[in-house]
Amino acid sequence: MTKDGPTHAPPPPSSADRLPVREWLALAFGRDAVQVPDAAGGGPQPANGTLLPLPVQLFLLSFLMLFVELALIRWSGALVIYLSYFSNFVLLGSFLGIGIGFLRARARVNLFPYAPVALALLILYVRVFPVEVIRTGNTGIIFFGYGKFHASGPPTWVTLPVVFLAVAAVMAMIGEGVARTFIRFRPLDAYRLDIAGSIVGIAAFSLLSFLDAKPVVWALIVALVMLLIYGRRAGLLQVAAVVGVVLLLWSESLSSGDIWSPYYRISVTKAGDQYAVNVNGIPHQNIIPAHKLQKVYSQPYLDAPGNPLGNVLIVGAGTGDDVANALRHGAKHIDAVEIDPQLYRLGVRLNPDHPYRDPRVTVHINDGRAFLEQTHAKYDMILFALPDSLTLVAGQSSLRLESYLFTLQAVQAAKAHLNPGDGLFAMYNYYRTPWLRDRLANTQQVAFGHPPCVDNEGFSLSMISDTINPSAIHCDTVWHRPADVVPPATDDHPFVYLHGDSIPWLYRITLGLILLASILLVRPAAGPYRRMSGFVDLFFMGAAFMLLETKNIVQFALLFGTTWFVNALVTAGVLVAVFAAVEVSRRVVVRRPALLYAALLGALIVAWAIPPSALLSLAPLPRFFVAVIIAFAPIFLANMVFAQRFRGTADSGTAFGANLLGAMIGGVLEYASLIVGYRWLLVFVAALYGLAFLTGWRHLRATGPAAPRIPEPISRA
């Protein structure tokens, strides 16, 4: 062939030539983000870069998912004050994200490698734009805070959507990591590992709460678990992101002397002989020498000079100002009840009067309503001393820590503990608005049978006091009932700060936007809605179960206290009941699943027929056993229904995703309790399970044992 003859084009680069580029990209972005062909040229293969067995991977992924969800609810609410009252929105964002993640279990692009990046960006946003003090406006619901109102950071309409969408993105990426492992197991085998990891996640976070650990400790645990799960599949991006998460929260710890209690982020500043105590960015308490307190704090002692003060109960003892004042007025013994152990410790260390070191004072770290239900003592004076918590009990409910302290039944319980002669009851706070002060005064009038004394001073600070014997108190101003007074809050509708039985406009608008965002996000992120058409019954089960869990949390809060420990035990108990139902369903096939629905309906009827308030008269141990049976029987049966349906599904990822999206809708429906009360949530639960029964009818015919299912490989093409 001459040089004038035909020439040949250079051969295309071989896969071996392209491999180094892919390897460099994988090194940068991670092997799950960049598909690297195998050595034999057989196309992309799932990377096997971890020594963890597959069950351990799923267990750790589920642990990570729940731990991050709890940490986000706790941490974001401490830095963005709006979320102290809207932490349910973080929960809704979590369920939306996890649901989307499960619907993406077989998506071509794997988002799990980007989870630490999204988490770092969320933390960075909140660190740069914290909201330090609330501004209330005309929202229909009151937010407390001591001092003048002003706020730093973006307004509510900016902060809430950004945090909601960011939380949804983080949880979608983590949820996708769970889902891609989840679908490689038989449905019930995967579900039991998921529940086991979630139980350990709750236990770990609860232990850290008990130890008052700072967020940097949470970050270290998340970083270690993420790196362990990624293994050799991690790229520089994942390593840099998890290091960034730790450094961001470590710098937060270094730049402030904040104390993290199980309820608050607490900061203390000193001014002369006084200290200002802020919680979650809101001025909350001042530690002041007793002789410098405003006159209104001493009004109960001045109005009832003949009170012997032999035994005094102070609920909301805080850092000790009210305790020191009671000692100054001659109290012979004081039961000081404070829910937050760190506020008590601050009082021990910083209060100049050292009231907690006085032998006449007995301290109880407990919820005030729970203490009233547990004690048999009688008191000459009971004071509810500014007990505003500024935070919610849990992400699942609209219940604040002190909600059960201001109901009609709570005031009646306090009255029952007063000595019949000179016993005096008083509550005081910065009530901000006349309607709230009048509502609480009306509550006392209904409980005691005659109008209370009302003393006002300064910035909306009011003292409302009453006695069993009206002649035992002498006051300048007797409350007169206005025509438009709001009725007392009750144990079933304990929303004392809510004006009327309605959902405030701020909640309505935000919930509407959440639903709209969910509709717009699910389709592009997870594919067509028709994929879930075969799992509509599981969607309704998810909504119903979320409401059932919320009902149990608020029920146990009433029976045993609105403490973080009770909340953690109930949440863990729910997961243990779920785990038990899964274990039974793995071994037993119910041939007539419709019978489970009938049993569930019966359990819901029993729970409706026996309201939680009916159990308060029982001793603590029998109350606990009866409450567990009433509350957890529906939980167990509901999960038997779910497990029997879920065990035979051929697409566990989509089925579980539909169930999780239903749980998000259940979280939205929880706000109906603001209108109808918590007891009626059981009716909603029954209706939703009824819809699950109707839409899943074809799955209720008599069945035999489920056929073995071979796990399908994850598509990464």
Steps between C-alpha positions, in 0.01 A plus 500: 500500500647833391485823677244613241271208590211499748583585858353365824354717776664458840318244714255634758629512853441178679307463824837450667599849380177649635522321834743737669263794436211311655722399788599861563136605493410217736780606730357852504126429516480144632450167330124510547484836321727399212451162335832331437510205253629174636838367400348256249325781315161371587346839572425680823475286811386587852806594700586268784708728715385404846577203719159527670255217437185612322274468811741715700499760222120526509499513880753786503324686220172486692680611816649792306166600351316523832794651687538780242124563505497541880815713493356733235177547696697573817776717355304706248236583761773627732644744245190596300244609755205453265578128504464484878128527428500340153727200552225288345598665172850353528337161558277550194804590292672186626213272402467665160871458438518140619193413293661649190821314581319166509321574174845553346631162615570391140569839346790532255670776698593417858458803730625336819863608440387863518323468838789641708531793258132586538525463878802732514321764288193485726714547810688784333175681413364477853834605649520805272132597533384408852178658625569615854177655630139446400271761356139404550267709288133413470539126454217385728742321730737638762875450513668588828821687559616730777568864411446703184425333167753522222645238269820434310525287191260441211123526554277198553387476137863460391640286780227236523496408127880495476539276805212275391642448150856458628391239756302320229808496275731366773257229605423407136867429439542302821168325437617399155807339653273302732264409217770366265604256770143440622383356166773236501320313779166333532252773607453394862868417548585852383228655715620330820857620441371849432299503824791356700731774374237764580460372857876523557498847343240619753692339786826666393347844463319464833826405671667810357208710627546351845870589485424857378728439202563789261416477127865442411466159665196427285702607196789269589263203522338587166841546336636170629191305395499661155868423440451145626209449260681656202819306574741497203217632283545843659658770290664825597158667478347278772805528726514879464125533563492291820808685626317825418197392702719427802698824465187715465352365822836495674547870420152561641607336825826698513341835418242485777461376854158358422369221720291233328234353727249237383265788412697815420813672381575713806726805506585715803632856518591695813415861583609609847345272761244367251503245220291487182405149387403450137359175362494423128584863432216648711540693827347259749608565859700744709687389810436787742556536875165443671489847657514656150203309355197697388221541752259280304719195574419547869131573450372159619681546831368857536141403409496212750708620798345237727619209285729281715721398202570170669521315170537680166505357147669697221453364147743650252767564760759571227819661625357558848374861518150398611641247747725766654204739521286240678780437751534875552129515591536222756418173322582209729524236228495525120455236232671659198400334170703575187491300178842603366799368698739755351290799609500355850879457491541860387295603804721295729811660357399860428207605714642746757247393766596130461140379554570146379760454773247579772396188699139618488491442120435165333565498124304283254617482136162417355207628301270715715175326407658158549618606846148612593363163394770305684522680834265457798628808684285796604623857461430837653601667174544375142669729247524450124804725454531615136492145359523576126715245322550670161515161334293199397493157657594319181509538124179303468264734686392857569530442875734725699679384812266697728173446310355257755585739783242763406193289431191508719583152629852611598370795705246266662786261585692788659190597699472142628852530645427821694436498872129576539549790741746758367629322189577742216565432130663754267641510149696784346665583171543760228170413338547756219133530415184558708311205352757248628505652848120496503490142380719383786309712751180340370661157543567580865144628550352180356732284714458691829143621457572871554701768315876525565716801583693651210804722553682656204842660484729620225521328164181290510619323817192371682438302819175300514424347840211326677423296811258235615389738776438850353544662841864383508605746228472878482580668171457839339362377166248218459471367146175569315404260226472666155223390267738366235731301729655188345392176675761308703736263322440131576712188509354396164552847349801633696586789270482783751678748272259438211217752471202277425469159336664573167823456306688835495544655157879465519463123545239476223712685247816309587328161491343587165841591359646176638234295323551696178876454521454129561282462191749691288807317635391136495437481125836633368706347781345154519311435179133466399232484767351191332790299645328532837151419373529142621594614851226749582399289799856523638484879452188518718662267755796739527272799563298309759805367681656846529185628669492196728860558606427869568197408710714267711772760555256763628310239705813388685604864541179555697531179702871508581628848415610699198868422555751404232545164674130409482492608136805289416356196681168528318664540160726204568201304630315564175796362302526198731131427437566533126799266528290244689231513231764444230650205686158340538417562134827342388393178667122509472290554189153628582275324250219753548661845524156659529484360854797718593307806387210394719730455801660839431160667489414338833823626657432854374148489647644399838755784481219745420277370780772541766642855479845557652355723774311198635835337585636790705325374814695171486826446686809543278570128443145392407463821298809404302385145424148604400634786287746270322226249418257764375761693300716224355234243409390715201867561412574127493186410305551785252847369425373146468267636231789679332747211528257242360437729204864602456649152514380401152579818311723468197623861521585567862668834426195659338266342755698635794536839330122526462461411867746772604330764286176401669670559836576854386131558427423361846733763644298769322172353625633518857426873491132411497545441873512880537133495401358172630746400775722194527234241579338550160826404331393141567200557272736625229715190555199269464387681185843476339531129577151464356626659177799264508260208535290613203790586268690180589202267479658279233785420740265381775394170349612184680869443424761237546863549596678765295720365225872554538618815329841534343641847564544695177828674424507876525493664159780751457485529125 
